[in-house]
Amino acid sequence: MIENQKIRPAEVIGPLGEPLTLDDLPPANTKRWVVRRKAEVVAAVNGGLLTIDDVLERYSLTLEEFASWQRAVDRSGMQGLRVTRIQHYRDLYERQLKY
């Protein structure tokens, strides 16, 4: 992450491989978080477009909530962000750690 860097990129690569700018991010008043929107915010932070503090303030998220999105993307990609599949991917990840 490039959190401490003062110069930020104008765009980063989004979750689907497309360029992602600040204007492309979900609006600050977003209440319904679909997989694509969560993945875009995670990609913005990972690419240095936004800091974690920016995201928490802009979207009124908790650190735990955003960290869970990052973990889900790291472990299972965008599919890990699906609310209906969280338990499945959690179990799968825990089984992989055992072996």
C-alpha positions in Angstrom: 0.0 0.0 0.0 1.0 3.6 -0.6 -0.7 5.1 2.4 2.0 7.5 3.4 2.7 8.8 -0.1 1.4 12.3 -0.7 1.3 11.9 -4.5 -1.5 9.6 -5.6 -2.1 8.1 -9.0 -4.9 9.5 -11.1 -6.2 6.0 -11.8 -5.6 2.4 -10.8 -6.6 -0.9 -12.3 -10.1 -1.9 -11.1 -11.3 -5.3 -10.1 -12.4 -6.1 -13.7 -9.1 -4.8 -15.3 -10.5 -1.4 -16.3 -9.0 1.9 -15.3 -10.6 3.2 -12.0 -10.5 6.9 -11.1 -12.0 8.8 -8.1 -15.0 9.7 -10.3 -15.6 6.0 -11.0 -15.9 5.0 -7.3 -19.3 4.5 -5.7 -20.9 7.7 -4.4 -20.2 8.6 -0.7 -23.9 8.0 0.2 -23.8 4.3 -1.0 -26.0 2.1 1.3 -26.3 -1.0 -0.8 -22.9 -2.6 -1.2 -22.8 -5.1 -4.1 -19.7 -7.2 -4.9 -18.5 -4.9 -7.7 -18.7 -1.7 -5.5 -16.8 -3.4 -2.6 -14.1 -4.7 -5.0 -13.7 -1.2 -6.5 -13.1 0.4 -3.1 -10.6 -2.3 -2.2 -8.8 -1.9 -5.5 -8.7 1.9 -4.9 -7.0 1.4 -1.6 -4.6 -1.3 -2.8 -3.6 0.9 -5.7 -3.1 4.0 -3.6 -6.0 6.0 -5.0 -7.5 6.3 -1.5 -6.2 5.7 2.0 -8.0 3.5 4.4 -8.9 6.6 6.5 -10.4 8.2 3.3 -12.6 5.1 2.7 -13.7 4.9 6.3 -14.7 8.5 6.4 -16.2 8.7 2.9 -18.3 5.6 3.2 -19.0 5.6 7.0 -17.5 2.1 7.3 -15.8 0.6 10.3 -12.2 -0.6 10.0 -13.3 -4.2 10.7 -15.9 -4.1 7.8 -13.4 -2.8 5.3 -10.7 -5.2 6.5 -13.1 -8.1 6.0 -13.6 -6.9 2.4 -9.8 -6.9 1.9 -9.4 -10.3 3.4 -12.2 -11.7 1.3 -10.6 -10.3 -1.9 -7.2 -11.6 -0.9 -8.5 -15.1 -0.2 -11.2 -15.7 -2.8 -11.2 -12.8 -5.2 -14.4 -10.9 -6.0 -16.5 -14.0 -5.3 -15.4 -13.9 -1.7 -17.3 -10.7 -1.3 -20.7 -12.3 -2.0 -22.7 -12.1 1.2 -24.6 -15.3 0.4 -21.3 -17.3 0.1 -19.3 -15.9 3.0 -19.6 -19.0 5.2 -18.7 -21.3 2.2 -15.5 -19.4 1.5 -14.6 -19.1 5.2 -14.9 -22.9 5.6 -12.9 -23.4 2.4 -10.1 -21.1 3.6 -10.0 -22.8 7.0 -9.7 -26.2 5.4 -6.9 -25.0 3.2 -4.9 -23.8 6.2 -5.1 -27.3 7.8 -3.3 -29.0 4.9 
